[in-house]
């Protein structure tokens, strides 16, 4: 649970004991590496002070009404994500969720959501990894929300959303190519559509790169009748 505090070793500076409420990361490292900066509310990319929306989102508004990233995809967070996502260290889930909760915009974003939708994995990725890292982040975030605001009990939607296998490698693809690549990549069952129709949906994911995956899923939800789709991610990669 997010509220539990047990001593641990800081994953970054290896200090012992660490009693930080985030777990795995000591207070000094949080102060050094965790400092939210101004970001575009639609794509979560950094913007200069005083800028409300980035130029790209002004020219072509994305399907996400609001998007929040807790940290940039950079050292040392990229190492934590790699351990969590690719090396089976699922113990990072609660720590990363705690850091996501600390972002000033996260509580309000969660309080407004009626449906939490972790970005699903394809069947082949499920077999390869054995778990969905986005779901592991969504569970403690929902728990923290309900502890903080008991009246908020959003649905955690984990069934009825299928993600097609995408054998084509996306490395080096431009954003426009990735968006075309993900067209039709998600399907919803009738039951899932009923849960989404007329609701404020919040997508949960670990990393946002170009936004193609989140945008494709957001479009699928909007086509199913969602009233609004937002996104909350742990890390955002720099613009390319």
C-alpha positions as CSV (number, residue, x, y, z in Angstrom):
1,X,0.0,0.0,0.0
2,X,1.1,3.5,-0.7
3,X,0.9,4.6,2.9
4,X,3.1,1.8,4.3
5,X,6.7,2.8,5.2
6,X,9.4,0.1,5.5
7,X,13.1,0.8,5.5
8,X,14.9,0.0,2.2
9,X,18.1,0.8,0.3
10,X,18.0,3.8,-2.0
11,X,18.1,2.4,-5.6
12,X,20.2,5.3,-6.8
13,X,22.7,6.3,-4.0
14,X,22.4,3.0,-2.1
15,X,21.9,4.8,1.3
16,X,20.5,2.7,4.1
17,X,18.0,3.0,5.7
18,X,15.5,4.8,3.5
19,X,12.3,5.8,5.1
20,X,11.0,7.9,2.2
21,X,7.2,7.7,1.6
22,X,8.0,6.9,-2.0
23,X,10.0,3.8,-1.2
24,X,13.2,2.7,-3.0
25,X,14.4,6.4,-3.4
26,X,15.8,8.5,-0.6
27,X,14.7,12.0,0.2
28,X,18.0,13.5,-1.1
29,X,17.7,11.7,-4.4
30,X,14.0,12.8,-4.7
31,X,15.1,16.4,-4.1
32,X,17.9,16.0,-6.7
33,X,16.0,14.3,-9.5
34,X,12.3,15.1,-8.9
35,X,11.4,18.6,-9.8
36,X,8.3,19.1,-12.1
37,X,8.8,21.7,-14.8
38,X,6.3,23.6,-17.0
39,X,4.8,21.2,-19.6
40,X,2.2,21.3,-22.3
41,X,-1.1,20.1,-20.8
42,X,-1.9,18.0,-23.9
43,X,1.3,16.3,-24.7
44,X,3.4,16.7,-21.5
45,X,6.4,18.0,-23.3
46,X,8.4,20.8,-21.6
47,X,7.5,24.3,-22.5
48,X,9.0,27.6,-21.5
49,X,7.7,29.5,-18.4
50,X,4.5,31.3,-19.2
51,X,3.6,29.1,-22.2
52,X,0.2,27.4,-21.8
53,X,0.1,25.0,-24.8
54,X,3.0,24.0,-27.1
55,X,3.0,25.0,-30.8
56,X,2.5,21.4,-32.1
57,X,-0.7,20.9,-30.0
58,X,-2.0,24.3,-31.1
59,X,-1.6,23.4,-34.7
60,X,-2.9,19.8,-34.3
61,X,-4.8,19.3,-31.0
62,X,-4.4,15.7,-29.8
63,X,-7.2,13.5,-28.7
64,X,-6.0,13.8,-25.1
65,X,-7.8,16.5,-23.2
66,X,-5.0,16.5,-20.6
67,X,-1.7,14.6,-20.2
68,X,0.6,14.5,-17.2
69,X,4.0,13.0,-16.9
70,X,5.6,12.7,-13.5
71,X,9.3,12.8,-14.7
72,X,11.3,13.1,-17.9
73,X,12.6,9.9,-19.4
74,X,16.2,10.5,-18.3
75,X,18.7,9.4,-15.6
76,X,18.0,7.9,-13.1
77,X,14.4,7.2,-13.9
78,X,15.1,5.4,-17.1
79,X,17.1,2.8,-15.1
80,X,14.1,2.3,-12.8
81,X,11.8,1.9,-15.7
82,X,14.1,-0.6,-17.4
83,X,14.3,-2.7,-14.2
84,X,10.5,-2.6,-13.8
85,X,9.5,-3.2,-17.4
86,X,12.2,-5.4,-18.8
87,X,13.8,-7.2,-15.9
88,X,10.8,-8.4,-13.9
89,X,11.4,-6.1,-10.9
90,X,7.7,-5.5,-10.2
91,X,8.6,-4.1,-6.8
92,X,9.2,-0.8,-8.5
93,X,5.4,-0.5,-9.3
94,X,4.4,1.0,-5.9
95,X,7.4,3.3,-5.8
96,X,6.8,4.7,-9.3
97,X,3.1,5.1,-8.5
98,X,4.0,7.1,-5.4
99,X,6.2,9.4,-7.4
100,X,3.4,9.8,-10.0
101,X,1.0,10.8,-7.1
102,X,3.5,13.5,-5.9
103,X,3.1,15.4,-9.2
104,X,1.0,18.5,-8.4
105,X,-1.5,17.8,-11.2
106,X,-2.0,14.1,-10.4
107,X,-4.6,14.2,-7.6
108,X,-7.0,16.4,-9.5
109,X,-6.6,14.3,-12.7
110,X,-7.4,11.1,-10.8
111,X,-10.3,12.7,-8.9
112,X,-12.0,13.7,-12.2
113,X,-11.7,10.3,-13.7
114,X,-14.6,7.9,-13.7
115,X,-12.7,5.1,-15.5
116,X,-9.0,4.2,-15.1
117,X,-7.7,2.3,-18.2
118,X,-4.2,0.9,-18.0
119,X,-2.8,0.7,-21.6
120,X,-3.2,-3.0,-22.5
121,X,-0.5,-5.3,-23.8
122,X,-0.8,-7.5,-26.9
123,X,-1.1,-11.2,-26.3
124,X,2.4,-11.9,-27.4
125,X,3.8,-9.2,-25.0
126,X,1.8,-10.7,-22.2
127,X,3.3,-14.1,-22.9
128,X,6.8,-12.6,-23.0
129,X,6.6,-10.4,-20.0
130,X,4.0,-12.1,-17.8
131,X,2.5,-8.9,-16.4
132,X,1.2,-5.5,-17.6
133,X,3.4,-2.7,-16.1
134,X,0.6,-0.2,-16.7
135,X,-1.9,-2.2,-14.7
136,X,0.7,-2.5,-11.8
137,X,0.9,1.3,-11.7
138,X,-2.9,1.8,-11.9
139,X,-3.7,-0.3,-8.9
140,X,-1.7,1.6,-6.3
141,X,-2.7,4.9,-7.9
142,X,-6.4,4.0,-7.5
143,X,-5.8,2.9,-3.9
144,X,-4.1,6.2,-3.0
145,X,-6.9,8.1,-4.6
146,X,-9.5,6.2,-2.6
147,X,-7.5,6.8,0.6
148,X,-7.1,10.5,-0.1
149,X,-10.7,11.0,-1.4
150,X,-13.0,8.2,-0.3
151,X,-15.9,9.5,-2.4
152,X,-13.8,8.8,-5.5
153,X,-14.1,5.1,-6.7
154,X,-13.3,5.1,-10.4
155,X,-13.7,1.8,-12.3
156,X,-10.4,0.1,-13.0
157,X,-11.1,-1.3,-16.5
158,X,-8.9,-4.3,-17.2
159,X,-11.0,-6.5,-19.5
160,X,-12.6,-6.0,-22.9
161,X,-9.8,-4.0,-24.5
162,X,-7.6,-5.9,-26.9
163,X,-4.3,-4.7,-28.4
164,X,-3.3,-6.2,-31.7
165,X,0.2,-7.6,-32.2
166,X,2.4,-5.1,-34.0
167,X,5.3,-7.1,-35.5
168,X,6.7,-4.1,-37.4
169,X,9.5,-2.5,-35.3
170,X,8.8,1.2,-34.6
171,X,12.4,2.4,-33.8
172,X,13.3,5.3,-36.1
173,X,9.7,5.9,-37.3
174,X,8.4,9.4,-37.3
175,X,5.4,10.4,-35.2
176,X,3.1,10.6,-38.2
177,X,4.3,7.1,-39.2
178,X,3.6,5.7,-35.8
179,X,0.2,7.2,-35.7
180,X,-0.7,5.5,-39.0
181,X,0.9,2.3,-37.7
182,X,-1.4,2.3,-34.6
183,X,-4.6,3.0,-36.5
184,X,-7.1,0.4,-35.5
185,X,-4.6,-1.2,-33.0
186,X,-7.2,-1.4,-30.2
187,X,-10.6,-3.0,-30.1
188,X,-13.3,-2.9,-27.5
189,X,-16.0,-5.4,-26.6
190,X,-19.6,-4.3,-26.2
191,X,-19.2,-4.6,-22.4
192,X,-16.2,-2.3,-22.4
193,X,-17.9,0.2,-24.5
194,X,-20.8,0.3,-22.0
195,X,-18.3,1.1,-19.2
196,X,-16.7,3.8,-21.3
197,X,-19.7,5.5,-22.9
198,X,-20.3,8.9,-21.5
199,X,-17.5,8.6,-19.0
200,X,-14.3,10.5,-18.3
201,X,-11.5,8.0,-19.0
202,X,-8.0,8.3,-17.7
203,X,-5.3,6.2,-19.5
204,X,-2.4,5.0,-17.4
205,X,1.0,4.1,-18.8
206,X,4.7,3.9,-17.9
207,X,6.3,5.8,-20.7
208,X,5.0,8.2,-23.4
209,X,7.3,8.4,-26.4
210,X,5.7,9.9,-29.5
211,X,2.2,9.6,-28.0
212,X,1.0,7.3,-30.8
213,X,-0.1,4.5,-28.6
214,X,-1.9,6.7,-26.2
215,X,-3.5,8.7,-29.0
216,X,-4.7,5.5,-30.7
217,X,-6.3,4.2,-27.5
218,X,-7.8,7.7,-26.8
219,X,-9.4,7.7,-30.2
220,X,-10.8,4.2,-29.7
221,X,-12.4,5.4,-26.4
222,X,-13.8,8.6,-28.0
223,X,-15.3,6.5,-30.8
224,X,-16.9,4.4,-28.1
225,X,-18.5,7.5,-26.7
226,X,-16.1,8.6,-23.9
227,X,-16.9,12.1,-22.9
228,X,-13.2,12.9,-22.3
229,X,-9.9,11.1,-22.4
230,X,-6.8,12.1,-20.4
231,X,-3.5,10.4,-19.7
232,X,-1.2,9.9,-16.7
233,X,2.3,8.5,-17.4
234,X,5.3,8.0,-15.3
235,X,7.9,9.3,-17.8
236,X,7.9,11.4,-21.0
237,X,10.7,11.1,-23.5
238,X,12.1,14.3,-25.1
239,X,10.8,15.6,-28.4
240,X,12.5,14.2,-31.4
